[in-house]
C-alpha cells in the first residue's frame, strides 16, 4: 500500500493517507482553493476508506467523481479524467 502525506488543518499537520492515483479536472475553475481547470490531483482513501481528492488547498475533500462541482450547481457540468501513472 502506497501512502502520501496530506495536510489536515484541524490537526495542523500532515498525515499519511492511502494513495489511489491521480485525476485531471476539466471544467470551469471554482473556489479559491478547490479545483482548477486542467489541474491534476491526487486521489486518496481517508481513514474510513472514503475516496477523496487532494485539491488546491492541499487537503483531502470529498468530490463527486462523476460531477465535481459546487453544491449550488452554479457551474456547468465538468468532468474528471482518471489516468494511470507510469
N, C-alpha and C positions, 0 to 999 in steps of 0.2 A: 504494500500500500504506500503510495507516494503522498506526502503531505506538503503544504505550503503554509507559511506564516501569514495570517490575516489579522489586521488591526481591529481591535474591539474598543470603541470609545468608552463603553460602560466600565471596562476594566483598565483602560488607559495602557494597554499593552497588546502585543501580537500573540496570537495563539495558533498552534498548528491545526489545520483542518485538512481532511482528506481531499486530494486533488482529483478531479474527474477529467478535465480537459479545458478547451477554450471555445469561445463562441465569438462571432463577429456580428455586431449590431448594425443593421441597415435600416435607417429611418430617421425622422426628424429628431435632432438632439433635444433633450428636455432636462429641466432641473439644472442647478448649478453643479452638483456632483452626483449625477445619475448616469445616464447612458448618452454617449456621443456618437453621431453618425460615423460609421466606419471604424469605430473603436473595437478593439479586440480585448476580451475579458476572460479571466479565469473563472471556472465553474468548480464549486466545491460542495461537499456534504458537510453540514454542521454536525454537532454532537448528537442530534436526534435523527440524523440521516436525511434531513431536508435538503433538497438541492437549492443552492444559492449562487448568485453571480457577484463577484467582487467588482463593484462598479467604480466610477471615477473618484468616489470618496475613499477608496482603498479598503472599504469594509464590505462584508457579505450581506446581501439583501435578497429577499425572495422576489423574483420577477417571473411573470408568466412567460414560459419559453415559447409559446405559440403567439402571444400577443403582448409583448413587453412595452406597455405604455402607461402613462399616469392613470390613476384610478378614475379621474374625472373624464377620461376618454377625450381629452381636449386636443389630441394629436391624431393624424391619420394612421391607419394600420401600418406598423413597421414589420420587420421580420428579423429573426435571428438565424444566422447560418452557423451550423455546427461543423467543425472540421477537426481532423485528426492531426496531432502533432507528429512530426517525424523525428 
